[in-house]
């Protein structure tokens, strides 16, 4: 029996399940001994993470009685954290956001409720005492600072957003405000930069998504994001020209959307996630094109893969945990463990416990060799350009590096980059200038000094050491022993002796030493030089009583030196005897 063939257009067009190497990505929480316990996580971080991580440190905003503080722990300092661990305590209000500099693992920026942004230098090995003095104190916002963000390719360029509806652009090295972007009419919820930092995506309480040129300060595109009244977040999808957003629908369902940066009138993809109430925060990995979505108060993390073609967003899987989360810190790709096929790592802050738990996102592979398809060249800790170049209009992509070495790449900059125009540095410059100033001796005659002046007053006025000043005040030239050299011992109006007077004074000192029973060769050359300088710098006594006091003081000083020499000689003999006994014993 002949069976006719079906027409080509009516054949089944099912192509099977979409192939993806990230379909089976799974999350793996750390063991208890690898978590950070007894961390009093702040309760006032709003929708920000309150946690920042890099290959050296983890920083967590903590709850304190007054002001704002955060702790900085080396990554390997896990387990139970001491309650007296040193903190960074310089803010007058709660710390709301923390960000490590991508080009210096020892530099962190913090924004707080006191309307300031502060830059801190953390030494290698962590803090040994509370840190209160920042490298720079950036003041420009009128209300609390909720977001701080570093430029991804330009060094020392920092963005900050506050409740005054403004975005400020800073030159962090000089501590100077370079630009103010006053483009919003309500509170800014999120701020994200693309791969080379040439575009910025923001969301705000007015439910608008904006694409901004941070250099010119112009809004390139603007559109309605999510219709819900709660906070919506946006993240730039690298250099794909897409923006991924999370928010709420008109009926309070949680949504995600994918948008084209050149047209925000309609989304490329808009889908409902669930009906929970926690605010969702997206985290994007440019190397794998995977976006992770985590909700505040949830216990799970969903992840999606972004593509260039419809439907643009594909759900992969989710990590499920029984503990709700308050926020997350994210490790840069250069800090991931290549040998374990780790593509992303979260640092989860528990909502109900004082714990910070690392969670690794792992692609299951049988081989422990380097997987080049999972680890393309990623952004390195080397800046592509300076702040001056970026402010001049230059745009460059990140400097890339290979992950094939299998080791964590860190930056080593033990010395801080101090700004030159910040208020705190101006005070430091004054201190250094005062300390580097040459010490000036007091050449005034004794009659000029009032009897009411104390030693402390004289020390303060002449900036001299107490002992040195006392010796200089008591020391004087012996006119009786000088004989005909009395005129040569007195100084001229400028306080500087002639060469002839200097030679005469030196000979006089030798005569005085011999007369008092002390041979000149017992005094070291250093002590002789000190005495000669003191006599030359000290003005000559004028009255007979002053001469007596100077002679008596000189005799007492010589006796003291003689006693010190006797003690030193005795100690030398004792050491020689011990050495001889030691040699005899070993023979």
N, C-alpha and C positions, 0 to 999 in steps of 0.2 A: 504494500500500500504506500503510495507516494504521499509524503507530508510536505505541503508547500512551505517555503521559507517565509518568515515574517519580514515585513518591511524594515529597512534599516532604522527609520526614525522611531519605530515602536519598540526597538530592543531596549533591554534594561541598561540604564546609564549609571548604575551604582558603581562607584570606584573604590569602595572600601574605606577603612579608617585612615584619617590623615596621618601621615608619618611625621614623627617628631622625636628627636633624641632627648627631649626634656619631658616626655609624657610621664615617665616613672620617677620623676624627682620626688624625694621624700625628705622630711625634716627629722633631724635627730637631736634631741635635747641632751645637754651635758649631764654628767653624773653630779651627785651632790657635792663631792669634793672639788669639782671643777667650777662650781658656781660661786658667786659672791654673796655671802650671807650677812645678816645683821646690818644691812644698809638702810638707813632711815630715809626712804625715798620721799621727795617733796610731794605735798598734796596740792600745790598751787601752780602746776605747770600748764594748765588749760589743755589745749589740744596738741601742744608741742611734745617732742620726745623726752626732753630733760635728760638725755643720755647721748654721749658722743664717743666714738671708738676709732682708733687707728692702730697700726701694727705695734705700737709701744704701750699705749695707755687706754684705759677706759675711764671716762669722766661721767659722774652721776650727780645731778642736783639733789641736795638733801634738805631735810627739814631742820631748821634751827630756830632758836627762841626769838631772835631779832635779826633783821636784815636778811641777806641771802648768801648762800654758800654752796659749794659743790666739792666733792672729793675726787681726787685723781689717783688711780691705782695702776701699777704695772700689770700687764695682762696675766703674768704668772703668779700674782699675789691673790690666789683664790682661797676659798674656805671662809671661815668666820672672821669678819673684819672687826678690829678693835673699835670700840665706841669713841676712843680718843684719837682716832686716826687724823693726821693733819689735814686741814681743809683750806680751800681758797676762799677767804672771807674778806671781800672788799666791797660788795654791793650793799646798799642801804635797803634794798627790797628783795623779794624772792627772785631767784634766777629762773628765767622762762625758756631760754634756748641756749644751746652750747654747740659749737662747731670747731673741729680741728682744722688747722690750715693744711691744705693738700700738699704743700711743698715744704713744710717744716713740721715734723712730728712732735716738736716741743712747744709749739705755739698754738694757743686756743683762744677763741673769742667767745664772750658771754654777753647776752643781753638780759636785762632784768627789769623789774617793776620800778626801779628808781630812775628810769628814762635815760640810762647810760649804757654804752657798750664798752667793755674793758677787754684789753689784750693781756694775756698772761704767758710767762715763760716757765715751763715745767722742766726742771733738770732731769737728766737721765737717772733712773733709779727711783724716781718719785720724790715726794715732798718729805722733808725731815721735820718741818715745823709749819705752823699756819702761815699761809702766804697772804699778805694784806696789801702789798704795793704792786700795782699793775705796771706793765710796760707802757701802756697808753690808756688814757681815759677819754673816750670819744663822746662828746656831749653835743647834741643837736636836736634830739627829739623832745617834744613837749609833753608826751605821755609815754606810757610803758612801752618797752621794746619787746616784741613778741617773736621776731624772726631775725636771725643773722645767717648770712650765706656768703661763702667765698667764691670768687671768680674761678672757673675751672681751669683756665689756661694762663691768665695774667697774674703775676706775683704781687702780693700785698694790695689787692683790690677787694674790698669788702662791701657787701650790701646789707642794709638793715631796714626792717619795716616795723612800724609802731602803730599804736592806737590813735595817733594823730593823723592817720590816713596818708602818710608820706613814706616814700622809699628814699633813703639817703645812700649815696655812693661815697666811700671813704678811700683815701690813700693811707693804708694802715701803717706803712713805714714812717711817714711823716706825721700821722695823726691829724690829717687835714680833711675837711669835708670838701669834696670835689663837685658834687652835683646833688640837687634835690629834685626828685620826681614827684610832683604834686598832681597826680592823675586820677586819684580815687576819691570817691565821695562817702566811703564807709570803711569799716574795719577790714584790713587785709588778712585773709585766712591762710594763704600759701604763696610762695614765691619759688620759681624754678627756672634755671638757666639751661639752654641747650648745650650741645657738646663743645662748641667753641666760644660760648659766652656772648654771642652776637644778638641773641633774642632772649626775652624773658616772658614767662607766662605767670599770670597772677589771678587769683580768685578773691572775691571780697563778699561782704555781707549783702551787697546790692544784687547778688546772684549773677554777676557778670564775669565772664572770662575775657581777659585782655592779653594781647600779644604786644609787647613793648620793645622798642629799640633802646637799650639802656644808655647808649652813647648820646643819641640825639634827644632822648626823653620824649619821644613821640609814640602815641598809640597806633600801631599798624593795623590791628584788627580787634574787634570787640563784638561780643555776642552773649546771649542768654545761655547760662551754663546748665544748672539744675534748678528746678522750680521750688524745691523744698526750702524751708526756712532755716534749717540747721547748716552747719559749716560744710563747705565743699572744698576739696583739695585738687591740685593739679600738679602733674609732673611732666617735664619735657621728655619725649622718647628719643634721646640722643640727637643724632643728625638725620633722622628720618622725616622730619617736618611734621610729626604727629604729636599731639598732646593728649595724655590720658588723664581723665578726671574721675573723681568719686564724689557723690553727693546724695541728695534725697529728692524723690519725686513729690508731686503735689499731695500725694496721699501718704507721705512719710515712708515710702519704700526706699531702701538703699539701692543706688544705681551706680553704674560706671559708664563712661562715655569716651569715645575716641574721636578726636577733632583734627581737621586739617588746619595748620597754622595760617594758611592763606585765605581761608573761608570759614568763619565761625557762625554763619547763619544756620546751618543744619549740621548735626553730628554725622560722622561716618558710621558710627555704631553707638547705640544707646540701649542698654539692657538692664533689667532688674536683677539684683543679687538676692536680697531677702527682705524681711520686714523688721529687723532689729533696729535698735535706737542708737547704737554706738557710732561715733564719727569714724569713717574709714580714711586710712592714710595709705597712699600708694608709694612703693619703692621700686625704682626702675634700674635694671642692670643692662647697660648698653652692650656689653660683650655678648650676652646670650639672648637679648631682646625679650627678656622675661620680666614681667611686672608683678610684684608681690603686693597684696592688699591685706592689711590688718586693721581690725576695728578696735577702738578703745572699749575695754570691758569684755571683749570677746576672748575666746580661748583658742581660736583657730587662725590660720594664715592661708589665704587663697593665692594661687598664682596662675597667671595667664601669659600666653605667648603672643607677641605683637608681630604682625606681618604687613607687608606693603600692599597686599591685594585683599579684596573683600573675603571674609567679613572682618578683617583687620585684627580681631581679638579672639583667641581660642582658649577656652578654659582647660587647664591641665589637671590640677588636683588641689588638695589642701592638706595642711598640717593641722592636726586636731590635738588640743590639750585641755585638760580639765581645770587649769588655773587661768583666771582672767588676767589680761595684760593692761598695764597703764601706759606704756610707751615702748619704743624700740630704739636701740642704737644699731648702726649698720657699719660693718667692717668694709673698708675699701678692698677692691679686688686683689690688689697686691699683697694683702694680708691673709688671703684664703689659703687653705692647705691643698696643694696640687696633688699630693700623693693619695689623698682620700677622695678625689674628684669633687671637692667642695666648690660650689659656684657662688654661694652667698652665705653670709653669716649674720644672724641677728643677735642682739643682746637684749633679752626680754626683761622688762621691769614688771614684777608682779604687782597686781592691784591690791591683794589681800595679805601679802607677806613682804618682809624686808629682804627680798632676794632679787638678784640679777642673774639670769640664766642664759648662757650662750646656746643658740640653736643653729645647727649647720644644715644647709640645704645641699643635698648630695645627689649626684647622678649615679645610679648603680652601674658599675663596670667591673668585670672580672679581673682585668689587668690592673696592676698598680703602677704601670708606666705612665709617662706624660701623655695626655690626651689632647692633641693640637686642635681638634674640632670643638672642644669645650673651652679652651683657653686661647683665643686669638690675642694678638698684641693688645695690651691694655694701657691705660694712662699711667705714666710714670710720675714720680715725685719731683720732676724737673720742670720748671715753668717754661712755657713757650715764648714768653715775652715779659718785659717789665711793665710796671704800672704806667710809666711815662709813655711807653709805646701804645698801650691800649687807650689811654686818654687822648692820644694824638690821632686815633682813628684806625690803628692797625688791628687786624683780626687774624688769628692763627688757631689751627687745631691743636689738640694736646700732643705732647711728645710721648711717643709710644715706647713700650718695652716688652720684652718677651717674658713669659712666666715659666719658661722651660727649666730654669735653674732649680726650681722646686724649693726655694728658700724665701722667707719673708723679706721683702725689700723695705728698708727703713731709711729715714734721713737722719743724719747725725750733725746737729748744729748745737753744741753745748752753749755757745755764746748767743745771747738774745740780740735781735735786731732792734735796737732802741730807736724810737722816733726822735726827730730832731726839733719838733715844734710843739710837742705836747706840754701841758702845764706841769705834769709830774717831772718831765725831763728837764724843764727849766730850773726847777729847784735843785735837781741833781747837779746841773752844770754850775750853779752857784756854789754848791758844797765842794765840788772838785776844784773850782777856781780858788776858793779860800784855802783848801788843804795844800794846793800846789804852790802857794805864794811863799816866797823866801822869808825865813824868820829874821826879824830885825831886832838888833840889840838896842838897849836903852842907854844912850850916851849922855843923858842929862846929869848935871852935878847933883850931889846928894842934897844940897841946900834947897833945890827946886822942889823936891818931893816933900810933901806935907807930912807932918808927924802922925796925922790921923790915918794915913794910908796903911793898909794891912798887906801881908804877903800875898793874900788872895787877890787883892785889888791890883797889886803890881804885876802879878802873873797874868791877870786878864788884860791889862793894858799893854804889856810888852810881848805877850804870846811866847813866854819862855817856860821851860820845864822848872819845876819847883827847886830841885836840887841844884841845877845849873845856875838858876837865878841867885840862890843863896850863896853859892861859891863866888859868883861874880860880884855880889854886893859886899862880901867880906874880904875879897882879895884886893890887895893894893900893892903899890910899889914901895919898897923900903928905902926911904930917902937917906937914912943914916948910912946904909951899906952902899948906896949908889954914889955917894960923895959928889964928885963934880958932874955926874951924869944926871943930876936932878932936872936940868932944863930939857935933856934929851928924852926923859921918861914921860913928860907931859905931852899930850896929843895936841894937834893943831885943831883949827875950827871945824874941819870936816871929819875928825875922828880917825885919821889915817896917819900912822907913823912913817917917818922916813926910814930909809935902809940903815942909816947910821944909828938912829935911835933903836931900831930893832936889834942890831948887833950888840949894842951896849947893854940893853935890857937882858939879852940872853946871857951875857957874861956875868951880869949881876946875879941872875938866878943861880948860876953855878957857884958863885962865891957864897951865896946864902945857904945853899945845900951843904957846902963843905964846912961852913962855920957851925951849922947846927949838928954836925956829926954824921951826916948822911952823904955818902959818896955819890957823885953824879951818875956813875955807870949803873947804879942799882935801879934808877928810874928808867922805865922803858921809853923809847923814842916817842911812842904815842902819847904817854903821859906828859913828857916834856913839851910836845907840841901843844897839847891842851892848855898847859899852864901859860905858855908864851902867848897864845891867842887870847886867853882870859885877861892877862896883864895888859896886853896891847889894846884890847877893846875897852878896858875899864878906865874911866877918867882918874887922873892923879888926885890923891887926897890933898886937901887944902889946909887943914888945921892939924895941930899936934895930936889931939885926941884921936883923930881919924887915922893918923900914921901909926899910933900905938895899936889901935884895933886891927889895922891891916897886918902889922907885924905879928901880933898874937895869933891872928887867924892863920897866917902862913905857917907859923911854927906848929900849930895844931894839925894842919893838913899834912905837914911833913912827918910828924909823929905817926899819924894814921897810915900813911903810905909805908913807913918803916915797919909798923906792926903787920901790915898786910904782906909785905915781902918776907918777913920772918915766918909767918904762918905758911906761905906758899913753899918756902925752902924746906920747912919741916915736913910738909906733905910730900914733897918730891923725894926726900930721904926715906920716908915710910914706904912709898911705892917702889923705890929701888931695892929696899930690903926685902919686900914681898916678892919682887921679881927674882932676886938671888935665891931666896928660899924655894921658890917654885922650880927654878932650874936645877938646884941641888936635889930636890925631891925626885925629879924625873930622871936624873942621871942614875 
